[in-house]
Every structure is written in structure tokens, then in C-alpha cells.
Amino acid sequence: MSDGKLTHFDDGGKAHMVDVSGKPVTNRIAVAEGAIQMSAETLALVTEGRAEKGDVLGIARLAGIMGAKKTADLIPLCHPLPITKVALDLTPDAALPGIRITATVKTSGQTGVEMEALTAVSTAALTVYDMVKAVQKDMVIRDIRLRLKEGGKSGRFEAE
């Protein structure tokens, strides 16, 4: 756990972008996960390639990569980072039923890529929703969380 201080606020309580200029450049990685739950029928439409808009999982994978790269444009206090890797895994899960999404993001820099990994998962899930909402509007995007981060002063974090 941290010391409880919110780093995105200055001593006067105003939001600011954290100054990372004094931090060393280190290799960093973050892994986030989430899911989009849908009916078994909608899942079959996706896995069998019958969605009208095309390759749902392939397009969602690309959208997730783009989302990671655009995180600093979407989240006001995030630093633009030189991302060195973004990988997304979209796995159909009949037991859910739905798609489980995992994003891995890497960089060598002065701040972590947790937000990029979380944005990648969110963007991929939203893209799946967009592509099949014509057949099911009550899909649920759920359980988006950081699973792992490594690098930097705080070291390793792994969710239970």
C-alpha cells in the first residue's frame, strides 16, 4: 500500500500532472483484465464469425491496442508514454458466457502503464459491445481491474 497521499493533487488540493522528471527510467509492465458477458447465442455469433460488422475479436484487439496508445488523450492527468508493447488476448468463455479480455502493456520510462492496460481492456470490451449491440443490448462489461504491475519505485503488485 502507499502512504495514502493522492499524487494527482498539489498541497493546495488542486489537480496537477505529477512531475516524474526526477524518476529513473525503468522497464515497466502492466497486465489488466476484464470481461464482457453476453448470451450464449450472441457468443456463438461472435465465435462463428456471423456478426454483420465482421471479425469482432480481431477488430476489438486492434481497438484495444489503439486505446492503450491514446490513453493520455483520454485520461486528463496521464503522461504520454513511449509504449514498447501492447498485446491483447480475447478469449471466448462459454461458462461466462462471453469474452474474457487481457491486455499486457510495456514501456521503458519514468511512470507506469497501468492506465494504458486498463484502457486497452475497456476499449476492447466497448468495441465488442458496439459490434454486436444490434442483437443484444443488455451485455455487461465487468470485472475490469489491474492484475499485475512491475517496475518503478513501488515495485511489483499482483492482485489476489
N, C-alpha and C positions, 0 to 999 in steps of 0.2 A: 504494500500500500504506500501511497505517497504521504507527504506531510499534511495533506488536507488543503493546501493552498491552491486556488484556481489560477493557473498560469495565464489565462487569457484576459485577466483583469489587472490593471495597474493598482498602485497603492490608493488611488482615489476612487476605485471601483469602476473605472471606465474600461470598456473593451479595447484591447490592442493586440497587434500581432506580436507574438513572442520573439524576442531577439535571440537568434540561435548562432550569431556570428562568432561567439567565443567557444562554441561546442566543437569537439573534434569530428572529423569526417569518419564515420564507421560504416561497416556493412550492416544493413538493416533488412529485416523481413517481417512481413505480417501476413497472417492467414485469417480470413473471415469466412463465415458460413451462414447459410440461411436456407429457406425452402419456400416453394410456392405450392400450396395444396389445392387440388382440383378433383373433380370427379374421375372415376376410372375411365369413363367414356372420353373425357377430354384428354386424359393422359394417353389413351390409345391413339387418338387423333394426332397428338404430338409425336409419339414414338413410331407410328406407322407412316409418318410423312404426309398425312392427309390434310394438314392445315392449309387453308386457302392462301395465306400470306407467304407460304414457303417453309424453308428449313428453320423451324422455331429454335431449336437448340443451337444451331450454327450462328444464327443471327443474334441470339441472346448472348452467346460467347463473345462475339465481336462488340456488341453494345457494352458488355461488362468491361472489356479492355478499354474502350473509349471512355467509359465512365471514370475509370481509375485515372486516365490521363487528364481528365477535365476536373478533377476534384477541387483544385484550387480556384476554379471558376465558379464552383457551386457552393462551397463552404467558405464563408467570408474570411475566416482567420487562418486558413490553411496556407502553408507555404507552397509555391510551385516547386516541384521536385523533379530531378532527373531520374525518372523511373528506368530501371535496367531490365525489369522483367514483370510481366503480368500474365498469369495463367489462370484460366477458369475451367472448372470441371462441373458440368451439368449432368447429373445422374438421375435417370428416371427411377422412381421408387414406388412400386405397386402397393406397398404396405401403407404409404402415407395417405392416399395416393397423391403423387405429384413429382416435382423435380427438386432434388437437393443440389444446392449450389455452393461451391467452394472457390474462393479466389486467393491466390498467392501473389503478393507484390514484393519486389525487391528494389533496393536502391543502395547507393553509397552516398551518404550525405550527413547533414547535421541535425536532421529530425526524422522521425519515423514515418512509416507508410500505413499506419493503422486505418486512417480515414480513407485512403485510396482503396484498400482492400474491402472495407465496408461499403464504399460507394460502388465498387465493381459488382459486389453481390446484389446490392439494391437495384442497380441499373439492369443487370441481367434478369432479375425477377420481374421488374416492371416491364421489360421487353417481352418476356413470356406472356405476361398478363395482356399486354397490348395486342399481341399476335393472335390470341385465342379468345379474347373477350366477346367476340361475336357469338360464340357458342356457350360461354359460361361467364357470367358477370360476378358471381359470388366466390371466386377464387380468393384464397387468403395467403398473403405474403407474411411469413412468420419466422421467428427464431433467428433473426439476423444478429450476429454477435462476433466479437473478436475471439478467435480461438487461440492464436499464438502471436507473439511478437518477440523479436530478438534484436539486440543491438542498442547502442546508446547507453546513457548513464544508468537508466533503470534496469538494464539487463534483460533477462528473459521473463516473459509472462506466458503462462499456459492456463487456459480455462479448464475447470474441472469437468 
